[in-house]
């Protein structure tokens, strides 16, 4: 009888607990939700653009994308110590800094951003909002909102902001990997603070890297006019879907010379999703410094080809060190991928999740080696690959 009463009590308790849990979920379903972006996919996301003919006007594409492009205004407060005696050494000898005064100076800057989610998430460049004490976002409708920083990734110059506003117009994402040189693109932003402006051009090149702009580079190059203030704005295709984030210009005067660079939408999308979901971006790391093999290095090491990367430094107790790699070794392949530059190693390893086992083929003198390295998470201040 005691066992039967116990089983009856246990069954009743379980049923009551399940009923209570069900009731709580029905009343507050948000408890089951994780922080996720509701990203709009372009209908042509997996279909390359038709390139046989071009439209007479791109007004429809602009009308679709422009409401999701915002102007960003930032304010930075700096302080400086000033003295009415211009730092005269004689006065300083007797009074030191006692006569000096603290002056606060307000610095304003501008840029652009793109609404990526109807709940108020905005994508822009890190350099647009870096060091800002206040950030204001002006919608295409003219409404001004205060914005908070959700997170940044300095290595790709990406930042994600959030405004407290619902039902905002969000841009739709196309796959930037489908872009080809010659495709028509339009840049929408706030150049020189004159207001929302659209410029038109073509894709001049893809996969631009080693420009010294960011740590991780895979830029779209375009001749669509990009000027100061365009940074963080949208680069769209002829359908009005975003393919890139305008980031930088090549110019000696500060004006547009027809050489602008945009972060591909595929790269920006992956970075922003990690920022929103985890607060930071996780990348793989080996802990080495490497040099491309030039003809001079090939002759010095009596190498038969210039394939591979010469290791010039290995962080002690880092992943590469523990795997057995040492300065002077030449890495030729990682997980079957042939390597021709240190930049390729940086990008390949960065895509690997920490804890991944990477098979490394290397040369030490005339001897071939096959080693296994356990990838670690890339430190935020890492100077090595």
Buried (B, 14 or more C-beta within 10 A) or exposed (E): EEEEEEEEEEEEEEEEEEEEEEEEEEEEEEEEEEEEBEBBEBEBBEEEBEEEEEEEEBEEBBEBBBBBBBBBBBEBEEEEEEBEEEEEEEBBEEEEEEEBEEEEEEEEBBBBBBBBBBBBBBBBBBBBBBEBEEBBBBBBEEEEBEBEBBBBBBBBBBBBBBBEBEEBBBBBBBBBEBBEEEBBBBBBBBBEEEEBBBBBBBBBEBEBBEEEBBBBBBBBBBBBBBBBBBBBBBBBBBBBBBBBBBBBBBBEEEEBBBBBBBBBBBBBBBBBBBBBEEEEBEBBBBBBBBBBBEEEBBEEEEBEEEBBBBBEBBBEEBBBBBBBBEEEBBBBBBEEEEBBBBBBBBBBBBEBEBEBEBEBBBBBEEEEBEBEBEBBBBEEEBEBB
